[in-house]
Amino acid sequence: MRTMIVFKKIYKAAMVLTTFFLLACEEEVVLDLGDIDKKLVVEAVLSNYGSLASVSLSYSKSFYDSLAFDKLTDASVELQTEAGESEQLTLLPDGIFYTQKLQAEYGKKYTLKIETEGEMVTAETILPKPVEIKRVQFIPSPFEFNGDSMNAIVYADDITGEDNFFRMYIYKIGQKRPRLQYFTTDELSSNGEIQMPVYFENFWFGDTVIVELMHTTKEVSEYYSGLGNNTGGSFNSIAPGNPVNNLPEDVLGIFAAYAYDIDTIVVQGFPAF
């Protein structure tokens, strides 16, 4: 018994000395990740909803920089149409550049020109034609035991003779736009009709639901697919780097084009199949 007591005392003393040694050797280590050249970040949107074009500019950050992104406002931003019309975008108090006069022309090419700090950036995109929401169907959710819970299926006509890409938001009125968005193509369409089932959002009788269907471009689809791989952290992620986009090589972001169709529906009951 006495041997056991002595051993415990020695063990405790050793632990105290070890802890003291570790604390005494504790030192803040700052990794030298090197300076990263700042790159221009362009978040440009062309659409038939609101102003024809809106452009937000900023610069990329180094690892130890503040997370806050200050908008770059000392710039000249111009939008030019395929027909040769052009407009100098106006900087508004929110720090974003907007068009005031130019109107949407579907199927036409637009050229964005940005000049800042001696750097000239040019990008092009085409504004797709809007694709109308034909109807929205609500069906019992296959993933919920609550019989009142329903999922939505959004139907739209397929534009034949071309590949179509879609981005969609669906949410209840009074709620903020959800972060989760839906991307799809017309790859699985049949008889000229596209079906877009939405399983990540549940609805109930009496809900008023807003659907924003955006016909977009292949560049936008690939860009957000690349971002999704990055945030998912898969071995196929494009990191470090910028997903595929339509901007010059050393510029981050995208010049995105969307043709909106928006519908509001009240959930009333199960449809007859």
C-alpha positions as CSV (number, residue, x, y, z in Angstrom):
1,M,0.0,0.0,0.0
2,R,2.8,2.4,0.9
3,T,4.5,1.7,-2.4
4,M,1.2,2.6,-4.2
5,I,0.9,5.9,-2.4
6,V,4.5,6.9,-3.2
7,F,3.9,6.0,-6.9
8,K,0.8,8.2,-7.0
9,K,2.7,11.1,-5.5
10,I,5.5,10.7,-8.1
11,Y,3.0,10.4,-10.9
12,K,1.2,13.6,-9.9
13,A,4.5,15.5,-9.6
14,A,5.6,14.3,-13.0
15,M,2.2,15.5,-14.5
16,V,2.6,18.9,-12.9
17,L,6.2,19.3,-14.2
18,T,5.1,18.2,-17.7
19,T,2.2,20.6,-17.8
20,F,4.5,23.4,-16.6
21,F,7.0,22.6,-19.3
22,L,4.3,22.6,-22.0
23,L,2.9,25.9,-20.8
24,A,6.4,27.4,-20.6
25,C,7.1,26.3,-24.2
26,E,3.8,27.6,-25.6
27,E,4.4,30.1,-28.3
28,E,2.1,31.8,-30.9
29,V,3.0,30.6,-34.4
30,V,2.1,32.7,-37.4
31,L,2.4,30.9,-40.7
32,D,4.1,32.9,-43.4
33,L,1.7,32.3,-46.3
34,G,3.3,35.0,-48.4
35,D,1.6,38.0,-50.0
36,I,-1.1,37.2,-52.5
37,D,-1.5,39.6,-55.4
38,K,-5.0,41.2,-55.1
39,K,-7.3,40.4,-57.9
40,L,-10.3,42.3,-59.2
41,V,-13.7,40.6,-58.3
42,V,-16.6,41.3,-60.6
43,E,-20.2,40.4,-59.6
44,A,-22.1,41.5,-62.7
45,V,-25.8,40.6,-63.5
46,L,-27.7,41.2,-66.7
47,S,-31.4,40.5,-66.5
48,N,-34.9,41.5,-67.5
49,Y,-35.8,42.1,-63.8
50,G,-35.2,45.6,-62.4
51,S,-32.2,47.4,-63.9
52,L,-30.9,45.7,-67.0
53,A,-27.4,45.5,-65.5
54,S,-25.9,45.8,-62.0
55,V,-22.2,45.5,-61.3
56,S,-20.4,45.2,-57.9
57,L,-16.7,45.5,-57.8
58,S,-14.1,44.6,-55.1
59,Y,-10.7,43.2,-54.6
60,S,-9.7,39.7,-53.3
61,K,-8.2,39.4,-49.8
62,S,-5.1,37.7,-48.4
63,F,-5.4,35.0,-45.7
64,Y,-4.9,37.4,-42.7
65,D,-6.9,40.3,-44.1
66,S,-10.2,41.4,-42.6
67,L,-13.2,39.4,-43.9
68,A,-15.0,42.6,-44.8
69,F,-15.1,43.3,-48.5
70,D,-15.1,47.0,-49.3
71,K,-16.8,47.8,-52.6
72,L,-14.6,49.4,-55.3
73,T,-16.3,52.6,-56.5
74,D,-13.5,54.4,-58.3
75,A,-14.2,52.8,-61.7
76,S,-15.7,53.4,-65.1
77,V,-18.3,50.8,-66.1
78,E,-20.0,50.7,-69.5
79,L,-22.5,48.3,-71.1
80,Q,-22.7,48.0,-74.9
81,T,-25.5,46.3,-76.9
82,E,-25.0,44.1,-80.0
83,A,-26.6,47.0,-82.0
84,G,-23.8,49.4,-80.8
85,E,-25.8,51.3,-78.2
86,S,-23.9,52.0,-75.0
87,E,-24.5,53.4,-71.5
88,Q,-22.2,54.5,-68.7
89,L,-23.5,52.8,-65.6
90,T,-24.4,55.0,-62.6
91,L,-22.9,54.5,-59.2
92,L,-25.6,54.5,-56.5
93,P,-25.3,54.9,-52.7
94,D,-25.2,51.2,-52.2
95,G,-21.8,51.0,-53.9
96,I,-23.2,49.2,-57.0
97,F,-23.2,50.4,-60.6
98,Y,-26.6,50.3,-62.5
99,T,-28.0,50.9,-65.9
100,Q,-30.7,53.5,-66.1
101,K,-31.7,53.6,-69.8
102,L,-30.9,50.4,-71.8
103,Q,-33.6,47.8,-72.1
104,A,-33.6,44.0,-72.4
105,E,-33.2,42.5,-75.8
106,Y,-33.5,38.7,-75.7
107,G,-31.1,36.5,-77.6
108,K,-28.7,39.5,-78.0
109,K,-25.1,39.8,-77.0
110,Y,-24.0,42.4,-74.4
111,T,-20.5,43.6,-73.7
112,L,-19.3,44.8,-70.3
113,K,-16.3,47.2,-70.1
114,I,-14.7,48.0,-66.8
115,E,-11.8,50.4,-66.3
116,T,-10.2,50.9,-62.8
117,E,-6.7,51.7,-61.6
118,G,-5.3,51.3,-65.1
119,E,-6.9,47.9,-65.6
120,M,-9.3,47.2,-68.5
121,V,-11.7,44.3,-68.3
122,T,-14.0,43.2,-71.1
123,A,-16.6,40.4,-70.8
124,E,-19.6,39.3,-73.0
125,T,-22.8,37.4,-72.4
126,I,-26.1,36.8,-74.1
127,L,-29.4,37.4,-72.4
128,P,-31.6,34.3,-72.9
129,K,-35.3,34.4,-73.7
130,P,-37.6,34.0,-70.7
131,V,-39.1,30.6,-70.2
132,E,-42.6,30.8,-68.8
133,I,-43.7,28.8,-65.7
134,K,-46.6,26.7,-67.0
135,R,-47.9,25.4,-63.7
136,V,-46.8,24.4,-60.2
137,Q,-48.0,21.1,-58.8
138,F,-47.9,20.2,-55.1
139,I,-47.7,16.5,-54.1
140,P,-47.4,14.7,-50.8
141,S,-43.7,14.6,-49.7
142,P,-42.2,11.2,-50.0
143,F,-39.7,12.0,-47.3
144,E,-42.1,13.2,-44.5
145,F,-44.4,11.1,-42.3
146,N,-46.6,14.2,-41.8
147,G,-49.4,13.7,-44.4
148,D,-49.9,17.4,-44.8
149,S,-46.4,18.1,-45.9
150,M,-46.0,18.7,-49.7
151,N,-43.3,19.1,-52.2
152,A,-43.5,21.2,-55.4
153,I,-43.0,20.3,-59.0
154,V,-42.5,23.2,-61.4
155,Y,-43.3,22.8,-65.0
156,A,-42.0,24.9,-67.9
157,D,-41.9,24.6,-71.7
158,D,-38.5,23.6,-73.2
159,I,-37.1,25.8,-75.9
160,T,-36.2,23.2,-78.6
161,G,-33.1,23.3,-80.7
162,E,-30.8,24.5,-77.9
163,D,-29.5,23.5,-74.5
164,N,-31.3,25.3,-71.7
165,F,-30.0,26.0,-68.1
166,F,-32.1,27.1,-65.2
167,R,-31.6,28.6,-61.7
168,M,-34.7,28.7,-59.4
169,Y,-35.8,30.0,-56.1
170,I,-39.0,28.8,-54.4
171,Y,-40.1,30.1,-51.0
172,K,-43.2,31.1,-49.0
173,I,-44.3,34.7,-49.2
174,G,-43.1,36.8,-46.2
175,Q,-39.9,34.8,-46.0
176,K,-36.5,35.8,-47.2
177,R,-35.1,34.2,-50.4
178,P,-33.5,31.0,-49.2
179,R,-29.8,30.5,-49.6
180,L,-30.5,27.1,-51.2
181,Q,-31.1,27.4,-54.9
182,Y,-32.0,24.9,-57.5
183,F,-30.0,24.4,-60.7
184,T,-31.2,22.2,-63.6
185,T,-31.0,21.7,-67.4
186,D,-33.5,20.5,-70.0
187,E,-31.5,17.3,-70.4
188,L,-34.2,15.1,-68.9
189,S,-37.2,17.0,-70.5
190,S,-39.8,15.0,-72.5
191,N,-42.4,16.1,-75.0
192,G,-41.0,19.6,-74.9
193,E,-41.8,20.0,-71.2
194,I,-39.4,20.4,-68.3
195,Q,-40.3,19.0,-64.8
196,M,-38.4,20.4,-61.9
197,P,-39.2,18.6,-58.6
198,V,-38.2,20.5,-55.4
199,Y,-37.6,18.1,-52.5
200,F,-35.6,20.5,-50.2
201,E,-38.6,22.7,-49.3
202,N,-41.9,21.6,-47.7
203,F,-45.3,23.4,-48.1
204,W,-48.7,23.1,-46.6
205,F,-52.3,23.9,-47.6
206,G,-52.9,27.7,-47.6
207,D,-49.3,28.6,-48.2
208,T,-48.6,31.4,-50.7
209,V,-45.6,30.4,-52.7
210,I,-43.3,32.4,-54.9
211,V,-41.4,30.8,-57.7
212,E,-38.5,32.6,-59.5
213,L,-37.4,30.8,-62.6
214,M,-34.3,32.1,-64.3
215,H,-33.3,31.0,-67.7
216,T,-29.6,31.4,-67.7
217,T,-26.4,30.4,-69.6
218,K,-24.1,27.5,-69.6
219,E,-21.3,29.7,-68.1
220,V,-23.5,30.5,-65.1
221,S,-24.4,26.8,-64.6
222,E,-20.7,25.8,-64.7
223,Y,-19.6,28.6,-62.5
224,Y,-22.0,27.7,-59.7
225,S,-21.2,24.1,-60.1
226,G,-17.6,24.9,-59.5
227,L,-18.4,27.0,-56.5
228,G,-20.5,24.1,-55.1
229,N,-17.5,21.7,-55.5
230,N,-15.3,24.2,-53.7
231,T,-17.6,24.6,-50.7
232,G,-18.1,20.9,-50.6
233,G,-14.4,20.3,-50.2
234,S,-14.3,17.3,-52.5
235,F,-11.1,16.0,-54.1
236,N,-12.5,17.4,-57.4
237,S,-12.8,20.9,-56.1
238,I,-11.3,23.8,-58.1
239,A,-9.2,25.2,-55.3
240,P,-7.3,27.4,-55.0
241,G,-8.7,29.2,-58.0
242,N,-11.7,30.6,-59.7
243,P,-14.5,28.4,-61.2
244,V,-15.0,28.5,-65.0
245,N,-16.3,31.9,-65.9
246,N,-16.6,34.4,-68.8
247,L,-14.1,37.0,-67.4
248,P,-10.4,37.4,-68.2
249,E,-8.1,34.9,-66.6
250,D,-6.9,37.1,-63.7
251,V,-10.3,38.4,-62.8
252,L,-12.6,36.6,-60.3
253,G,-16.4,36.4,-60.4
254,I,-18.8,36.2,-63.4
255,F,-20.9,38.3,-65.8
256,A,-24.2,36.4,-65.4
257,A,-27.3,36.7,-67.5
258,Y,-30.8,35.8,-66.3
259,A,-34.2,36.0,-68.0
260,Y,-36.8,35.9,-65.2
261,D,-40.3,34.5,-65.0
262,I,-42.0,34.9,-61.6
263,D,-45.2,33.3,-60.4
264,T,-47.2,33.4,-57.1
265,I,-49.3,30.4,-56.2
266,V,-51.6,29.5,-53.3
267,V,-51.4,25.9,-52.2
268,Q,-55.0,24.6,-52.4
269,G,-55.0,20.9,-52.6
270,F,-53.6,17.8,-54.4
271,P,-54.2,17.9,-58.2
272,A,-55.8,15.0,-60.0
273,F,-53.2,13.0,-61.9
